[in-house]
Amino acid sequence: MNQKEHDKEIGRWQESIYELIKKISGADSEIDGGCCDSGDDLDGTLVEIEQGFEFFKQRVIEACAKVLEDEHKKLSKRSYPPPQILIKMAKKVRNVSI
């Protein structure tokens, strides 16, 4: 494989990784490899992977908190007071560090 073919193959891998990260994380413009000024293509790809995982993590945390809040709302419609623990848990979930 000559240098031109090698560079083309690396580019193909990078594009495939980028598209997979966008698909899994649900992010698009948030994943840009920004803040990577080393000039090394691998560094840029690694930054994109990190951005994708961070975005996905935030989506999971937000989804968990929303489930707790929704359950609290359902219980609020009943005749007895809903457990405030659900709201406290939702706040804690949003502040979790993974």
Backbone as CSV, one residue per row, in Angstrom:
resi,resn,N_x,N_y,N_z,CA_x,CA_y,CA_z,C_x,C_y,C_z
1,MET,0.857,-1.175,0.000,0.000,0.000,0.000,0.903,1.238,0.000
2,ASN,0.676,2.104,-0.962,1.472,3.329,-1.010,0.870,4.387,-0.076
3,GLN,1.548,5.514,0.046,1.136,6.565,0.991,-0.252,7.107,0.665
4,LYS,-0.537,7.288,-0.610,-1.841,7.823,-1.010,-2.962,6.850,-0.616
5,GLU,-2.756,5.562,-0.877,-3.754,4.557,-0.500,-3.897,4.478,1.022
6,HIS,-2.774,4.575,1.711,-2.776,4.551,3.177,-3.583,5.720,3.733
7,ASP,-3.319,6.912,3.237,-4.039,8.105,3.702,-5.533,7.992,3.420
8,LYS,-5.866,7.436,2.252,-7.273,7.267,1.895,-7.946,6.290,2.864
9,GLU,-7.257,5.206,3.199,-7.806,4.211,4.117,-7.977,4.794,5.524
10,ILE,-7.005,5.560,5.974,-7.116,6.225,7.287,-8.321,7.159,7.290
11,GLY,-8.482,7.930,6.241,-9.625,8.836,6.135,-10.950,8.098,6.151
12,ARG,-10.978,6.964,5.480,-12.191,6.148,5.453,-12.529,5.650,6.863
13,TRP,-11.534,5.205,7.600,-11.748,4.755,8.979,-12.234,5.905,9.860
14,GLN,-11.585,7.047,9.716,-11.969,8.199,10.544,-13.414,8.606,10.271
15,GLU,-13.797,8.639,9.021,-15.165,9.019,8.664,-16.165,7.996,9.212
16,SER,-15.832,6.723,9.123,-16.719,5.674,9.643,-16.868,5.779,11.157
17,ILE,-15.771,6.029,11.844,-15.808,6.199,13.304,-16.655,7.413,13.666
18,TYR,-16.450,8.510,12.960,-17.204,9.742,13.206,-18.708,9.502,13.025
19,GLU,-19.090,8.836,11.941,-20.507,8.574,11.672,-21.107,7.652,12.729
20,LEU,-20.358,6.649,13.165,-20.841,5.744,14.201,-21.046,6.479,15.526
21,ILE,-20.124,7.347,15.869,-20.245,8.123,17.108,-21.486,9.005,17.056
22,LYS,-21.708,9.671,15.937,-22.901,10.516,15.799,-24.169,9.681,15.935
23,LYS,-24.176,8.509,15.323,-25.356,7.642,15.360,-25.647,7.167,16.780
24,ILE,-24.642,6.688,17.474,-24.834,6.136,18.816,-25.147,7.222,19.840
25,SER,-24.446,8.334,19.765,-24.602,9.379,20.785,-25.809,10.268,20.537
26,GLY,-26.282,10.323,19.297,-27.378,11.224,18.970,-26.908,12.646,18.748
27,ALA,-25.623,12.853,18.803,-25.057,14.190,18.607,-24.742,14.392,17.134
28,ASP,-24.563,15.625,16.771,-24.157,15.916,15.401,-23.134,17.026,15.436
29,SER,-23.612,18.246,15.538,-22.687,19.385,15.515,-21.842,19.463,16.781
30,GLU,-22.271,18.781,17.859,-21.495,18.800,19.100,-20.195,18.016,18.969
31,ILE,-20.126,17.140,17.994,-18.938,16.318,17.793,-18.169,16.890,16.617
32,ASP,-17.063,17.526,16.938,-16.307,18.196,15.877,-14.798,18.048,16.026
33,GLY,-14.355,17.350,17.056,-12.914,17.214,17.260,-12.257,18.511,17.679
34,GLY,-13.074,19.492,18.077,-12.547,20.790,18.487,-11.570,20.680,19.643
35,CYS,-10.770,21.667,19.806,-9.757,21.747,20.859,-8.598,20.792,20.616
36,CYS,-8.519,20.222,19.451,-7.394,19.349,19.133,-6.529,20.071,18.112
37,ASP,-5.406,20.567,18.569,-4.540,21.330,17.672,-3.180,20.667,17.484
38,SER,-3.115,19.355,17.764,-1.830,18.670,17.639,-1.443,18.444,16.183
39,GLY,-2.445,18.446,15.306,-2.167,18.163,13.903,-2.161,16.675,13.599
40,ASP,-2.268,15.848,14.621,-2.300,14.397,14.440,-3.750,13.968,14.232
41,ASP,-4.020,13.307,13.115,-5.388,12.883,12.817,-5.954,11.948,13.880
42,LEU,-5.109,11.099,14.453,-5.571,10.191,15.498,-6.054,10.973,16.717
43,ASP,-5.338,12.019,17.087,-5.757,12.842,18.228,-7.135,13.437,17.980
44,GLY,-7.361,13.922,16.770,-8.669,14.488,16.430,-9.769,13.454,16.537
45,THR,-9.501,12.242,16.061,-10.480,11.160,16.144,-10.756,10.793,17.599
46,LEU,-9.724,10.738,18.417,-9.909,10.421,19.838,-10.735,11.490,20.541
47,VAL,-10.529,12.745,20.197,-11.325,13.830,20.785,-12.784,13.668,20.374
48,GLU,-13.031,13.306,19.113,-14.409,13.090,18.663,-15.065,11.944,19.430
49,ILE,-14.325,10.880,19.675,-14.857,9.754,20.444,-15.193,10.204,21.865
50,GLU,-14.305,10.952,22.476,-14.551,11.461,23.830,-15.786,12.359,23.860
51,GLN,-15.923,13.236,22.869,-17.092,14.109,22.803,-18.375,13.290,22.662
52,GLY,-18.325,12.248,21.846,-19.495,11.398,21.653,-19.913,10.693,22.927
53,PHE,-18.938,10.145,23.656,-19.253,9.479,24.917,-19.820,10.464,25.933
54,GLU,-19.271,11.650,26.000,-19.763,12.657,26.942,-21.204,13.038,26.615
55,PHE,-21.494,13.242,25.335,-22.852,13.593,24.926,-23.820,12.458,25.259
56,PHE,-23.418,11.223,24.964,-24.260,10.064,25.254,-24.508,9.934,26.752
57,LYS,-23.473,10.125,27.544,-23.595,10.050,29.004,-24.620,11.067,29.498
58,GLN,-24.567,12.280,28.985,-25.517,13.310,29.399,-26.945,12.942,29.001
59,ARG,-27.111,12.337,27.830,-28.449,11.897,27.400,-29.000,10.836,28.344
60,VAL,-28.170,9.897,28.761,-28.611,8.835,29.671,-28.998,9.424,31.022
61,ILE,-28.174,10.308,31.538,-28.460,10.945,32.828,-29.772,11.713,32.763
62,GLU,-29.955,12.482,31.709,-31.177,13.274,31.567,-32.400,12.364,31.436
63,ALA,-32.259,11.265,30.716,-33.375,10.329,30.561,-33.760,9.708,31.902
64,CYS,-32.785,9.348,32.700,-33.065,8.781,34.030,-33.788,9.791,34.911
65,ALA,-33.320,11.012,34.909,-33.955,12.053,35.720,-35.387,12.297,35.254
66,LYS,-35.604,12.270,33.947,-36.946,12.497,33.407,-37.900,11.386,33.839
67,VAL,-37.441,10.157,33.847,-38.282,9.042,34.299,-38.712,9.268,35.746
68,LEU,-37.793,9.675,36.589,-38.128,9.929,37.995,-39.141,11.062,38.122
69,GLU,-38.946,12.126,37.358,-39.882,13.259,37.407,-41.262,12.862,36.886
70,ASP,-41.293,12.056,35.828,-42.577,11.601,35.287,-43.330,10.735,36.295
71,GLU,-42.607,9.876,36.988,-43.244,9.046,38.015,-43.795,9.921,39.139
72,HIS,-43.069,10.959,39.488,-43.535,11.884,40.523,-44.834,12.554,40.071
73,LYS,-44.891,12.965,38.803,-46.109,13.607,38.279,-47.296,12.649,38.313
74,LYS,-47.066,11.389,37.938,-48.151,10.400,37.973,-48.678,10.236,39.394
75,LEU,-47.770,10.146,40.345,-48.183,9.983,41.736,-48.858,11.241,42.270
76,SER,-48.506,12.397,41.727,-49.103,13.661,42.169,-50.589,13.716,41.842
77,LYS,-51.003,12.991,40.821,-52.408,13.008,40.399,-53.284,12.132,41.290
78,ARG,-52.665,11.354,42.126,-53.420,10.491,43.035,-53.818,11.288,44.273
79,SER,-54.614,10.695,45.121,-55.140,11.418,46.279,-54.120,11.634,47.391
80,TYR,-53.080,10.851,47.410,-52.089,11.007,48.477,-50.873,11.775,47.951
81,PRO,-50.125,12.412,48.836,-48.966,13.177,48.365,-47.890,12.247,47.795
82,PRO,-47.298,12.630,46.681,-46.261,11.794,46.070,-44.975,11.848,46.885
83,PRO,-44.198,10.798,46.836,-42.936,10.803,47.577,-41.949,11.805,46.986
84,GLN,-41.495,12.704,47.815,-40.531,13.713,47.363,-39.177,13.102,47.024
85,ILE,-38.987,11.862,47.441,-37.714,11.207,47.169,-37.449,11.130,45.666
86,LEU,-38.505,11.018,44.853,-38.314,10.940,43.400,-37.692,12.218,42.851
87,ILE,-38.133,13.363,43.344,-37.569,14.639,42.892,-36.133,14.762,43.380
88,LYS,-35.889,14.353,44.621,-34.520,14.395,45.150,-33.600,13.494,44.333
89,MET,-34.102,12.314,43.964,-33.297,11.393,43.167,-33.021,11.970,41.781
90,ALA,-34.011,12.615,41.182,-33.816,13.218,39.858,-32.717,14.272,39.910
91,LYS,-32.712,15.075,40.972,-31.663,16.091,41.117,-30.297,15.444,41.290
92,LYS,-30.252,14.370,42.068,-28.979,13.679,42.275,-28.476,13.041,40.988
93,VAL,-29.392,12.467,40.224,-29.005,11.837,38.959,-28.367,12.865,38.033
94,ARG,-28.944,14.053,37.979,-28.399,15.086,37.091,-27.004,15.537,37.528
95,ASN,-26.686,15.377,38.792,-25.377,15.803,39.300,-24.371,14.664,39.391
96,VAL,-24.742,13.509,38.876,-23.854,12.354,38.976,-22.611,12.549,38.107
97,SER,-21.533,12.016,38.572,-20.279,12.076,37.821,-19.875,10.657,37.460
98,ILE,-19.784,10.412,36.168,-19.423,9.067,35.701,-17.996,9.087,35.213
